[in-house]
Amino acid sequence: MSYANRELIKSIVDFLSKETTEGTQVAAQMLRDTYQIPSEGANTINLEQVWRSGCQQLNIVDNSSDEKFKAFMKQLDSMGYFKNTTATDTYEMRYEKAKHKFQEKMKAHQQQQVTPSVDVEKAEKAKEEGNEKLKNKDFDGAVECYKEAMKFNPENHIYPSNMAAAYISLNQYEKALKCAEQSIKLNDKYVKAYQRLAQAQAKLNKKKEAIATYEKLIELNPEAEVEYRAKIEQLSAPATAASNPFAGLGGMGGANPLGGLGGLGGLGGLGDMLNNPQFMQMAMNMMQQPGMQEMMGNMMRNMGGAGGLANMFGGMDGQSGVPNFDEQQKVVMNQILEDPEVQQSDKLTRIFTAARDDPQTLVQHMSDPEVSAFMQKYATKMFGGNNPFSSMFGGGPRDDNDKHDDSNMYA
């Protein structure tokens, strides 16, 4: 007999000798007699340690000493699973089935502890709540809802993208950028995430990065190439004071055709309005439409005899010294297209993109509740609650009971 085999027999005898039953004691003595194994003496191999090491290497789980396994087997025994099967092949078969079932349960439990549980229903509910809060300008509340949605389903790319939109509205562009990047990692084809990434990059003055993102958007969404090219041109153009032809109107002296209005200090937000190219350009375009000059004149007279303002607007046809209104219109509409609410609405994006090239088209949509509500809210955001354009843009904020289609506003 080889040394290894003899050591193995000695280990088996040693293992059996530790059992107290009569059968194992008899078996141990028979092995000693057969292989001439002394009753006492040190053994070089511990059979139990060898067995456990082998099980570990072979990924075999030994549950025999596991208290949970013992409890599991005891429960099965109390249910009669092993009844009348002692010392039979049926017992061995049922024991193996029970052990396999226990191991499956333990494995599932361990995976559940390591991997966060996904609850799609709760995630979607939290997202919808976030969308509602975003629509109602509760941006902080929207962020918390999207965080909750991500907790229930961390693999959904829409949630961090929507959170980026909320952060943009809060002017927290670094956080918006990170959320957009996280969304892109989850889905590198998601257009809205790239749009919000480009917005955040532009706001952070990362112009090269923003241009690269818009180039990627052209690749992903070629039907909107004209819009993205315009944004690239805007980012590529050098920043100059001349880009806003109205920047000095509010403070002009005798050269100001509005100089007789006393510095505009008594007209609420009008002084700010004159320094805001978006609404100055919008006003001039709308004043060219039938009936608009009369409406504006009446409004100005009600504000204190400033009817001449409407006449001044009506005369701004490119001959008054204000440069190139066609180009200014494109710049203005590009700025409006960057507003988060426009970015999140396919309909508003489509309407204002068309208006950038042809301002007349905007008037066709002023009866649309979503368009007029946006114009009213945007005017209020620019000039405060008493903005002088409120009557022109639908007469007030949209009521919660108004019927309108916001289905495409958020993902």
Secondary structure, DSSP 8 states (H G I E B T S, - for coil): --HHHHHHHHHHHHHHHT--SHHHHHHHHHHHHHHT--SS---S--HHHHHHHHHHHTT----TT-HHHHHHHHHHHHTTTTTT-TTSHHHHHHHHHHHHHHHHHHHHHHHHHHS----HHHHHHHHHHHHHHHHTT-HHHHHHHHHHHHHH-TT-SHHHHHHHHHHHHTT-HHHHHHHHHHHHHH-TT-HHHHHHHHHHHHHTT-HHHHHHHHHHHHHH-GGGHHHHHHHHHHHHS---GGG-TTTTGGG--TT-TTGGGGGGTTSTTHHHHHT-HHHHHHHHHHHTSTTHHHHHHHHHHHTTS-THHHHHHHT-SS-SS---HHHHHHHHHHHHHTSHHHHT-HHHHHHHHHHHH-THHHHTTTTSHHHHHHHHHHHHHHH-TT-TTTTTTTSS---TT-----TTT--
